[in-house]
Amino acid sequence: METALPPPFTAVLLAGGKSTRMGRDKAGAIFDGQPLWRRQLATLRALEPAELFISGKADGPYAGAGVEILLDHSPGLGPLAGLEAAFRRASHPLVLVLAIDLPALTPGFLASLIQTTTGCVPRCAEWFEPLAAVYPRTCLPLVEACLRAADRSMQRFVRLAAAAGLVESRALQPADLALFKNVNLPGDLDAGI
C-alpha cells in the first residue's frame, strides 16, 4: 500500500535566534563540514515543500541563498515571533517548521509529521519538541495572543494549541530521541551526530 502524498505545504527554517550560548550566529556555524543553514535547508528541500522560507535576520549568513527571508513582526520575542511571520506569509494551510540547531533531524522523520490534516508536534513525556513540527496556519490568532502574554514559551503555545484542537501530539519513540540533539554550544559542533 502506497503512502498518500501530503497536500502542498509551506516549510520554514527558524534561524533568527540570538545564539547567546554559541557566542556567534548558529546559522553560519560549521557542522559536519557545512554551515547549519545549508544543512537544514537541504533537509527541508528534500521534502519538496510548495514554498520555502527562512525566518531570520535579513543579513544572516543565508542571505543570497535564493530563499525569501521573513523578518519578525515582533522582533526579539523568540521563536513565536518567527511562527507569526511564517503564518502571515504562508500560502498553504500547513506550515512545517525546523529550527536551525536541530541538525540530526531527517527528511524521513519530518515527512512523517506532514501526514496529517491538522498540526503535529513531537512530544517526549510531558515536553513538546515544538521547533520541528507542523502547525496549521489557523494558529496565527493564538500565536498573536501568546506574543502579548508574559509567558511566550513555545511549550505554553503548543499546550494551548493542543487544547484548542489545532495540533495533536506524537509521542517520540526511544530511537527518535537522538534526532532532537540541539547544537547550542561551540563544543556541540565537534560532537557530530
Helices and strands as residue ranges (DSSP letters): E 10-14, G 26-28, E 30-31, E 34-35, H 36-45, E 51-55, E 68-70, H 79-89, E 94-99, H 107-114, E 119-124, E 127-128, E 132-136, G 137-139, H 140-148, H 154-163, E 167-171, G 174-180, H 186-191
